């Protein structure tokens, strides 16, 4: 496993997928992080300003905690998480054992529609990511 | 594992402050946060219990400038020190690049330091890392307490207890006054960056 370095070409391909599948849909921000809390890439609608480094650290911790809870109840994993707020929502979905896709979106996108697009985006990202191994 | 972004030329490095409960890991980060304010773009994140003890981790992103055209982003984490929180300690250690072991120099904490270091060794093994290979710096904290009449272990004893096999760089420090906090940080950053460079070349 050598996920520490990603080529420029791969990152551009992944960013393109995030733009096409999520940002175009009206998502505020899409972030890919690894389970150690590092940011792999970020795409946003250039309106929102989040402190993404702290966000990534907390998100990785959050996901790891939920993963540990899954094991306690006899599940191998909970592969997605959803946090609902008044004006903004956060959706977490596992890409593979090392990567997590986080999507932040407002009230005008339905969760179902977002989930469909997240699944498609993840399939495409997996293809790009697997090329490095 | 550090993450290197070739497109934006950014290297993300994860450094964890590890040690027994109440040894001063969070105090180290709080001092760094105050002292190096201009190099830190965001607020320090602390997940605490009501009693002000670290529940999950503290997080402080730290910008170090450039090396060979690459932006170095240092991410400082602490672990919860309390014995019962080992599961969360282990989670924070995932993907770690460098460790500062903060030992409590107070005489009565002698055994707790040793236990905590042993557990660090085990926790790293779970990630197939070795305490003998990962960049590590020892910090013997609270040395200022001897001026207040509180018995403090001599450095030779701490070295014998904790660093006789590891033989890593060490510092006497006082996180509350800031004595050697920056020196510890500089040392761990330089050893970690050198070790990442070695892995890449």
Interface residues (C-beta under 8 A of the other chain):
Chain A: X3 X4 X5 X6 X7 X8 X11 X12 X34 X35 X36 X37 X38 X39 X40 X41 X51 X53 X54 X57 X58 X60 X61 X64 X65 X68
Chain B: X1 X2 X3 X4 X5 X6 X7 X12 X14 X41 X42 X43 X45 X47 X56 X57 X59 X61 X73 X75 X77 X87 X88 X91 X92 X94 X95 X96 X200
